C-alpha cells in the first residue's frame, strides 16, 4: 500500500515560497535548501511533507489540487487568515463561494491557492 509522502508545489522563487510555508505551517527544511528544490517537514511531530520545486508554468486560477489548512472554529479561522495574510498570502476573489462557506481562499506569495477551513461547523 502507498501513502502520501509529500505534497509538491511549484514556485518561481523557491526560497521565498519556502520561507512563507515554513512560517505558515511551522515546518523546517528536511535537508539543506537548494535554489530550485526543498522538502519541508513538520518541526515537531508528524505530518505531510511539503516540497517546493522551481517551476516555469503559470499558476492556475482554479487549480485542480490545492492545500486545505484546518482551523478549529470561525474565530481561529479568521485569526489564521489574518496571520497568513501578514506573512505574505493574499485573499483571492472567489466567485464560487456558497452562501454558507466554511472556507476562505488564499494564495501564497507565488500565487498557489489554498483554503483555510473552519472545521468547527461539524
C-alpha positions as CSV (number, residue, x, y, z in Angstrom):
1,X,0.0,0.0,0.0
2,X,1.2,3.5,-0.8
3,X,0.8,6.7,1.3
4,X,1.2,10.4,0.6
5,X,4.8,11.3,1.3
6,X,4.9,14.9,0.1
7,X,2.7,17.5,-1.4
8,X,4.6,19.3,-4.2
9,X,4.1,23.0,-5.0
10,X,5.7,24.8,-8.0
11,X,7.3,28.2,-7.4
12,X,9.4,30.6,-9.4
13,X,11.2,31.7,-6.3
14,X,11.8,28.6,-4.1
15,X,13.4,30.4,-1.1
16,X,10.6,32.9,-0.9
17,X,7.9,30.2,-1.1
18,X,9.8,28.1,1.4
19,X,10.0,31.0,3.9
20,X,6.2,31.5,3.6
21,X,5.3,27.9,4.1
22,X,7.8,27.4,7.0
23,X,6.3,30.3,8.9
24,X,2.7,29.4,7.9
25,X,3.0,25.7,9.0
26,X,5.8,25.7,11.5
27,X,7.9,23.5,9.1
28,X,11.6,23.2,8.6
29,X,13.8,22.0,5.7
30,X,14.3,18.3,5.8
31,X,17.8,18.8,4.2
32,X,19.7,21.9,3.2
33,X,17.6,24.0,0.9
34,X,18.7,24.3,-2.7
35,X,17.8,27.3,-5.0
36,X,15.4,25.1,-7.0
37,X,14.1,22.5,-4.5
38,X,13.3,22.0,-0.9
39,X,11.4,19.4,1.1
40,X,9.8,20.9,4.3
41,X,8.7,18.7,7.2
42,X,6.9,19.5,10.5
43,X,9.3,20.9,13.1
44,X,7.6,18.8,15.7
45,X,5.6,15.7,15.4
46,X,4.4,14.1,12.2
47,X,2.5,15.2,9.2
48,X,2.7,15.5,5.5
49,X,5.8,17.0,4.0
50,X,5.5,19.9,1.6
51,X,8.0,20.0,-1.3
52,X,8.7,23.1,-3.3
53,X,10.3,22.9,-6.7
54,X,11.2,25.6,-9.3
55,X,8.6,25.8,-12.0
56,X,8.1,28.0,-15.0
57,X,4.5,27.0,-15.5
58,X,1.8,29.6,-14.8
59,X,-0.3,29.5,-11.7
60,X,-3.8,28.0,-12.3
61,X,-6.7,30.3,-11.5
62,X,-8.8,27.3,-10.4
63,X,-6.3,24.6,-9.5
64,X,-7.5,21.0,-9.5
65,X,-5.3,20.2,-6.5
66,X,-4.7,22.5,-3.5
67,X,-4.0,22.5,0.2
68,X,-6.7,22.8,2.9
69,X,-5.5,24.1,6.2
70,X,-7.8,23.3,9.1
71,X,-8.8,25.8,11.8
72,X,-10.6,24.8,15.0
73,X,-13.6,27.3,14.6
74,X,-14.6,30.5,12.9
75,X,-12.6,32.7,15.3
76,X,-9.5,30.6,14.8
77,X,-10.1,30.6,11.0
78,X,-10.3,34.5,11.0
79,X,-7.1,34.7,13.1
80,X,-5.3,32.3,10.8
81,X,-6.4,34.1,7.7
82,X,-5.0,37.4,9.1
83,X,-1.8,35.7,10.2
84,X,-1.2,34.2,6.8
85,X,-2.0,37.5,5.0
86,X,0.5,39.2,7.3
87,X,3.1,36.5,6.2
88,X,2.5,37.4,2.5
89,X,-0.6,35.5,1.4
90,X,-3.3,37.3,-0.4
91,X,-7.1,36.9,-0.4
92,X,-8.5,35.5,-3.6
93,X,-11.7,36.8,-5.1
94,X,-13.6,33.6,-5.5
95,X,-16.9,33.6,-7.3
96,X,-17.7,30.0,-6.3
97,X,-18.3,30.6,-2.6
98,X,-21.5,29.1,-1.4
99,X,-23.7,31.3,0.9
100,X,-22.6,29.3,4.0
101,X,-18.9,28.8,3.0
102,X,-16.8,27.3,5.7
103,X,-13.6,28.1,3.7
104,X,-11.6,31.1,2.7
105,X,-9.4,31.0,-0.4
106,X,-6.0,32.5,-0.2
107,X,-2.9,32.5,-2.4
108,X,0.7,32.1,-1.2
109,X,3.3,34.7,-2.4
110,X,3.8,32.6,-5.5
111,X,0.1,32.6,-6.3
112,X,-0.5,29.0,-5.3
113,X,-4.1,28.8,-4.0
114,X,-5.1,27.2,-0.7
115,X,-8.0,27.2,1.7
116,X,-8.4,27.8,5.4
117,X,-11.3,25.7,6.6
118,X,-13.5,26.3,9.7
119,X,-13.7,22.7,11.0
120,X,-15.9,23.7,14.0
121,X,-19.1,23.5,12.0
122,X,-19.3,19.8,12.2
